[in-house]
Amino acid sequence: MTYGPCLAIHDYTINLTGILHRLIAGILIAGAACRSEAAVAIMPLGEIRAGMKGTGKTVFSGDRIEDFQAEILGILENTGPKESLILARLSGGPLEHTGVMQGMSGSPVYINGKLIGAVAMAFPFAKDPIAGIRPIEEMYRAGSMSGRPPVRLLAGKDLTPLAPAARTAAFGNMAMAEVATPLSLSGFTPAAVDQFAPGLRALGLEPRQGISVGGAPDMRMGDPSKLQPGSMISVALMTGDLSVGADGTLTSIDGDKVYAFGHRFLAVGPTELPFTRSEVITLLANVNTSFKISSAKELMGVITQDRNTAVAGTLGRRAAMIPMEISVRQENGAAAPVGDYHMSLVNDRFLSPYLMQMAVFSAIDATERATGATSVAIRTSIEFENRRDTIQLRNIYAGEGSSAMVAAMNTAIPLSYIMQAGFDALKIKSLSVKMETADTKKELNIGQVYISKKEAKAGDTVELMTVLDGQNGVEISHSVKYTIPRGTAAGTLYFTVADGGQTSLAELRQIVNETPHSPEQLIANVNKLHASDKAYVRVWRAEPAYQVQGEELTDPPPSLALVLGAAPSIPQNRNSKIAEMVIDAGNMMVTGTKTVQLEVKE
């Protein structure tokens, strides 16, 4: 460790009083670092032997750091790539009753005053408090890593980031697993917690509703001197009317750098996650795994690395958060919203869409009935920093009590596409979701489609009649006219009337397969998504078309088609869109598809 920060403070005090006043927050951080960690030494893994006695530090109540004892049982080597674990029997305090608890992850353990590592793993259902201690060298290594590990999204019912498989370590016939991270979900409906709990548990988290006592954390910067090795911290993923926070224990403070948990949080690599100081309200013993019930307090800094062996961060920094508001109104109800939520999300390309999905689902679930016909119309607005162009989307979802999840996922998908496109300069400024719910199934199905002629010539005008069928025998007819362009070659023209989802499929395949070349193209791609409250008439021919820089090139000359077809980076569509017309269904969801054809004669 270095004493440089302390000397710098002394120099500022004598010679640079004015600068001291302007940099008071930074000086407090440096002072706390000098006080807490300058004299701490570590014991390398190679010096640790079975039978050694150690002392651990953690919080069992309030913010008071208490000691517990650790007897070294042995070393589990090569539990992962370049990774080992120190096996120890814990004792003292409530541990004989509770065993190793969720929230203890990161609790530092010392031998002869030297830091050896942090509590990180345990045996589920174990009668004795046997723990796996992550060596401190491996935790420090996590703080110096860079780059981002590959993470992809589930293609199923939600946008849960896929973390690496859960870490285990064999010892005899038992498997030791990472101590689950308790995740507090405040302000969410019970159905929302149940809906997303399986995905969260797959990430090594243990979601619990309303476990955060005392409301949302204070996002004003706190005094870092309140943090010591063994203090509880909470990683804040969402703050405000809806809040999500994950609790763990601080292992080490090195200057303005902090290390915690002793295992991954979400394994998202480099990130910007705010963390707060936390206080323990009580302990809850459990046959499977006991856990701490805690309350997040004031902001302390930012987690900047989330790796397999630790999370690492910086004191005194603020994370860039994304403001989000959700407003829910009932159709034909009072002007005031029945649900009005204001919150901030972490700015992370994998976590932000998932958190948005959770918030939208909970807001809908808090308003609409669980069974019976329901509909929800959603207007989504995404604004960007230093840009005038925005994302404006409108959709409506109807079903028999199952529209909340579909609406939530489809609302979050555009944000996921934007944030994972790789444009660092395209920063989200704010998110707004305005919803209107109804206790009726506002849905129309595309019934019959008729065309006025079966044969026509170039220059002729044809009329297309579409019948939309609704509940209680409702039939709504819409007519559109199409003039065949002069010069159109003889052959078959197809007219497909389809809902917004099916109309978007071909374009979505092209969008996903092609990397946008600019933020403008990215935004334009999202704004092209078809709304679900309209039917779309697509006029096309069975001829190849190519997607070039976000635009569809239809029926190119044979010589150009040969060149485009040989380029693997240029998506190819089997049919060529000639024109598209829109049928507005009002505030009703349209489903279904029908196709008719017309022969163009010489």
N, C-alpha and C positions, 0 to 999 in steps of 0.2 A: 504494500500500500504506500501511497505517497502523501506527504504532508503539504504538498504544493498549494492546495486550496486555502489552507489556514494561513500560510504566509501571504498569499494574495489578499486575503481579507485584511491582514494587518497593514499591508502597504496602502490599500484603499482608505483605511481609517485615518492614516497619518497624512497622506498626500492628496487624496482625491475624494474629499468629502462630498462634493456635488454629485459625482458619479455614484457614490455609495447610496445616496438617496434614490437615485433613478434605478439602481440595480438591487434594491433591498431584497426582492424575492430570491434572486439568484444567490445572494450572499447567505441568506437563511439556509438554503439548500446545501451550499458548500459547508457551512458551519455544522449543520446536522451530520453531514457525511464525515467530517473530521472527527466529530465527537463519537460517532457510533462505530466506525469501522476501521479507523486508522491503525488500531493495535491488534486487530483480529488476525490470527494465523490459521492456516489450514493444515490438516494431517492427511498426507497422500494415502491413497488406497493401499499402496504397497506396505505401509507401516501398520495397518490395522490387523489385529489378530483376534481369534476366538477367545472369549473369556474377559476381554477388556470391558471396563465399565464406563459409561458415558452419561451425559445429562442433556436432555432435550428441553426446548422452550416452546410453549404454545399458550393460547388463551382459552381458559375454560369458562370464564365469566367476565362480562364487561370488556375492558381493554387491558386488564391486568395480566401481564405475562408471568406464567408460572412454570416451575421446573417439573419434569418427569424423568425417570431413570431409564436407561437403555443398556442392556447386556448383550454384547456382541456374540452371536452364535456361529457365524461363519460368513464366507464370501461366495456369492453366486456369480461366477464368471461367465462372460459371453452370453448374457441374457438377450443381447441385441448387438448390432454392429458396433464394435468398440465400446460396449456398454457392460457394466457389471452392477450388482446390487449387494449391499451389506445387510445381512439378515440379523435382526435384533429382537430381543424380547423387551417390551416396554412395561413399565410399572409406575405407580405413583398417581396421585390425584384420583380421578374417577375411572382410570383406564381399566382397572380390574373388573369394573361393572359394565363399562361401555365398549371395551375393546378399542381398536383403531377406528377413529371417527372420520366421516366425511367432513371436510373443512380443516383437517389436520395436515393435508398435503402441503409440503413446504416447511413444516416445523423443523427448525435446525437442531442438529445433534452434535455435541461437543465431547471430546475426550481430552482430558488434561488441559482444558481451555482452548483446544484447537478444533476448528470446525471440520467435521468429516462429511457432512451431507445433510439431506433432508428426508423426512418421512414421505414416501411416495407410493408404496404398494402394501397390500395386506391380503390375508386369506378370507374370502367371504364365508360367513357362518362359523368362523373360528371361535372356540371358547377362550383361547388365550390371545392377548394382544401382541401378536407377532407381526413385525413390520419389515418391509424392504426399504432400506435407506439409499437414496440416490447419491453417489459420490459427488462431492462439491466440484471436483475438477470437470465432471461431465456437465454440470449445470453452468459453470462459467463458460464452457466451450459454446453453449447454446447462444450466449449473448454476443458472440463475435461472428456468428454466421450471417450470410447474406443470401440474396436470391429467394425465389419462391418455389416450394415443392409443388408438384402437379396435384391439383384438386379439381374434380369435376362434379357436376350436379346430377342428382338422381333424375331419371326421366319418368318418374312415377307421379304420385299424387301430390308431391310437394317439392320444394327446392332445397332440401336438406343438403348441406355440403358433405361430401363423403370424406371422412377422416380415415387414416390408416387403420388397419385391424387393431383391436384392443390388445395392449401389451400384457403378456403373462410371463411368469417365470416358474418353471417346475421345481418342486422341492419334495422329493419322495413321490407319493401318489397324489399330492395336492397341487393346485395351480394358484399362484399368487397373481392378483390383478391390480391394476392401478386403482388407487382409492378414488372413487367417483367424486366429481366436483359438484357440490350442491348448487343448484340453479334456482334462484327465487324469481317467480313470475307474479308480479303484483298488478292488479287491475284487469287481469284476463278472466274470461268466463271459465267455469269448470270444463265445459266442452272443448274449449280451445286448448287447455292444458292436456286433456286426454288425447286430443287429436294429434298434437305435435310431440307428445311425450316419447313414443317409440323412436322417432328420428333423433331426438335429443339424447336419449339413452344410448343410441348407437354411436354417438360422438363422445361417450364417456361422461355424460352429464346426468345428474339426477334432478329432474324438474319437480318443483313443489310450489303449489299455489299459495300466495299470501304469506310466504315464509319470511319476507322482508318486513320487519316491524319498524314503524316510524315513518312510512311514506318514502317518497323519492329521495335519493341522496342529494346532498348539498354540492352543487357543481362549482362553488367558489373555491379557489385554491386555498388549501389548508397549510398548516405549519408542519413541515416534514420532520421536525424534532419529535413529533408524537409517534413516529414509526420507529420500531426497533426490530431486530431479528426475533421472530416469534409472534409479531403482531398479525392480526387478521386483516386481510384486504379483500375488496370486492371488485371484480372486473365488470364495469358497467357497459352492457351492450345496448341498452335502451333506457332512457330516463324520461320522466314526465308522468302524464296520466296513466300510461302503461310503462312498466319498467321491468327490465331483465338484468339480473346481476349474478355473477358466479363467485363463490367464496373460496378462499384458500389462505395459506399462511406465508408470510414473508420469511425468506431464508437468510438473505445476506444483503447488506448495503455496501457498495464499493464506490465511494465518491458520490456522484449523483445517479449511479446505476443500481438497480435493484434486481434481485433474482428470487423466484418464488415457485411454489407448487411441486417441483421435483419431477414433474411429468408434463406432458402436453396439456394444453387447454382444449384447443380445437385443431391444432397442427396446421394453422393457416400460414405459417412462416412469418415474413415481415408484415407488420400490421400497425394500426394506430388504435389501441383500445384504452379508454380512460380507466383508471382504477382509483378507488377511494379507500380510506381507512374504514374499518368495520369493527363493530362491537358485538360480543356474544350475549344473547338474551338468556338462553338456557341450553342445556344438552338433552337430547332425546335418545335414550338407549333403544336399540332395535336388534332383533334376532339376526337379521342379515347384516346390516351395517348401521351403526349409530351415527348420528350427525349433530352438528351445531346449528342452532337457530340464531341468526345474527341480523344485525341492522347496519346498512351502509351509512357512512357519515360523509365527511367532506372530501373533496377531490385532492389527490396527492400527486398524480402524474400519469404517464402513458406507458402501456405495455407495447413494446416495439418488436419483440420477437416471441413467437409461439412455436416451440420446437418439441421434439419427442422427450427430451430430458428436463426441460424447464421452460418457464416463461421469464423473459427479461425485459426491463423497462427503464425509464428515466424519470427521476423526480422533477417536479416543478413545471412540467410541460403540459400543454393542453392538446387534446386530440381534436381534429376537425370532425365535427358531428354534422349530420344532415337533419335539419328541421323537417318535421312531418306533421301534417294536420289531417284529421279524418272527421268529416261531418256526416251524420246520418239523420235523415228525415223520413217520416212516413208519408206515403202518398195521401193527398187530400187532408193532411193533418195541419197542425199549427205551424206558424212560420218558424218558430224556434226549433232547433234541432233536438231530436230525442237523445242523441249521443254526439258529444263534441269533445274530441280528444286532441291534445297537443303533446308532442313528444319529440325526442331527438334520437336518431339512430347512429350507430358507429358507421364510419365511412369505410366500408370494406366490401370489395367486389363480390365476395361470396356470402358474407353474413347479412349485408343490408337487404338484399331481396328476400331472404328467408325471414328476417324480422318484419319486413313490410307485410309479407304474406300472413304471418301470425297476427299482426295488429289488425289487418283488414278482416280476417276471419272472426276474430273476437268481437270486433265492432258490429259485424253483421249478426253474429250469434246472439249478442246482447239485445238485439232489436226484433229479429224475425222469429216466428214460431218454429218449434223443432219439428213438427209434423204438419202435413197438409200442404196445400199449394202456396208457394212463395215466389216473389220476384224481387230482384234488386238491380236498379240501374246505377251505373258507376261512371263518373267523369274523373279521369286522372290527368293531372298536370305535373310535368317535370320541368323545372327551370334549372338553368346552368349559370355558373359564374362567368361574367364578362362575355355573355352571348345574348343576342336578342331572340334567336330561334329557340322554340320550346317544343316539348312533346305535349300534344293534346289528344287524348283518346276518350272515346265513349263506347260503352257496351251495356247490355242488359242480359241478365241471366235469370232463367225461370226453371222451376222444378217442383218436385214434391218433397220439400223440406231438405233438399240436398244441394241447394245452389250456393251456399256459403263457401265451401271448399273450392268449387270450380271458379267462382268469382275471385276469391283471394289469390289463387294460383295464377290465373290469367292477368290479374292486375299487377302481380310482381314480375312476371316474365319479361316485359319490356325493360324494366330496370335492370334485371339480370343481364340481358343482352347488351345494354348500354355499358354497364360497369365492367363487363368482361371482354369488351372489344379491344382494350389495350391502349386507349387514348388518354394518357396521363393529364393532358391539358383540358380534357372535358370533365370538369368537376361539377358534381351535383350541388346546386344551391338550395333547393327546397323540393318537397314532395307534397302534393295536395290530392286528397281523395274525397270526393263528394258523392254520397250515396242516397238513393231514395228507395225505400222498401215498400212492398205491397203484399197483402195477404191473398193475392190471387195469382194464378199462373198465366202471366201475360206472354203467351206464345202463339205464333202462327206457323203452320206447316205449309210448305210449297206443295200445292195439290196438282191441278192440271195446268199444262202449258200448251197453248195453241198458237199456230202461226198462220197468217192469212193466206199464204201461198206455199205450194210445195216446190214450185219452179219459178225462177225470175232471171232477169238479165242485169248486167252491170248498169247502174243508174236508177234501177227500180227501187221503190220504197215498200217495205213489208212491215206488217204490224204484228207484234207479239203480245198475246194476252196471257196473263198469269193469274191464277186463282189461289189465294192464301186461305187456308182452312184454320179455324179456331175452335175453341170449346163452345158447347151449346149450339152447334150447327152454324156458327158464324162463317160466312164466305165473303172475302173481299177481293174484288177484281182490279187489276192494274194493267194498263196498256202502255207499251212503249213502241216507238217507230224507229226503224233503221233503214237508211238509204245505202244500198250497195255501192261502194266507190266505183267510179268509172275506171276502166282498165283492169278490174278484177278478173283474174283468169277463171275459166270454166272449172267446175268441180263442186265439191260439197262444202257448204258452210254449216258449222254447228253453232247452235244457240243453247248455252247451258245457263239455267237459272238456279242459283245456289245461295246458301246462307253465307255469312261473312267468314265463318271458320273454314268451310270447305273451299271457298274462293281464295282464301289466303294460303292454302296448303302449297300450291305450286310456287308462289312467290316466297313463302317461308323457306322452302327447300333451297331456293336460289340464294336467299339472304344468308342462311346459315352456312352454306357451302362456300360463299364468297366473302373474303375479308374486306371490310370497308376500307377505302383508301383515304378517307378524311372524316372529321367529325360531322361535316355537313351531310355527307352521304349516309353516315350512320343514323343521324336524326331523321333524314328523309325516309330511310328504310322503315323506321318504327312508325312514322306518321302515315305510311302506306297501308298499315294493317287495317283490314276491313272491319267495320262495326257490326255487331250482332243484331242491331235493330233495322237492318236493311237486307233486301235481296239484291243480288248482283247478276246482271245478264252479261255473260261473257261470250263474245263472238270469236270463233277460232277455226283454224283449219288444221288438218293432220299433217303439218309440216314442221321441220325443226326450227327452233328459236334458240338464241344464245343470250346469256346475261353478260353484258359488257359494262363495267363500271356502274353497276346499279341500274342500268337501263336494258330493256329487252329489245334485241335486234331480231326481227321476224323475217323469215323467208329470205335470207341473204343470197346473193348470186352464188352459183356452184363453186367458183374459184375461192370466194371468201369463206364459204361454208366448209371447204376442205381445210383451210388454214385454222379456222375456229375450232373445228371438230378435233384437230390434232393437238390442241392446247389443253392439257389436263386441268389447268387452273380456271378455265372458263366453263361455268355450268351450262348444260344443254337441257332444253325442255323438248319433250316429244311433240308438243303441239304449239302452235303459234297464235298468240292472241292478236286479234285484229282491232277489236274495240271492246269497250266495257260501258254498260249503262246501269243506273242505280234505280231501284224501286224502294221508296221510303215506306216503311211499315209503321211509322209513328213510334210510340213508346212501347213496342212489342218485340219480343225476341223471335227471329225467323230461323226455322230449321228445315232441312231437306234439300234435295237437288233433283232437277229434271232437265233432260236434254231433248231438243228437237233439231231437225236438220232441213236444209234448203239446198236445192240443186241450182247452181248458177250455170246458165246456158250461154252458148256463144251468141 
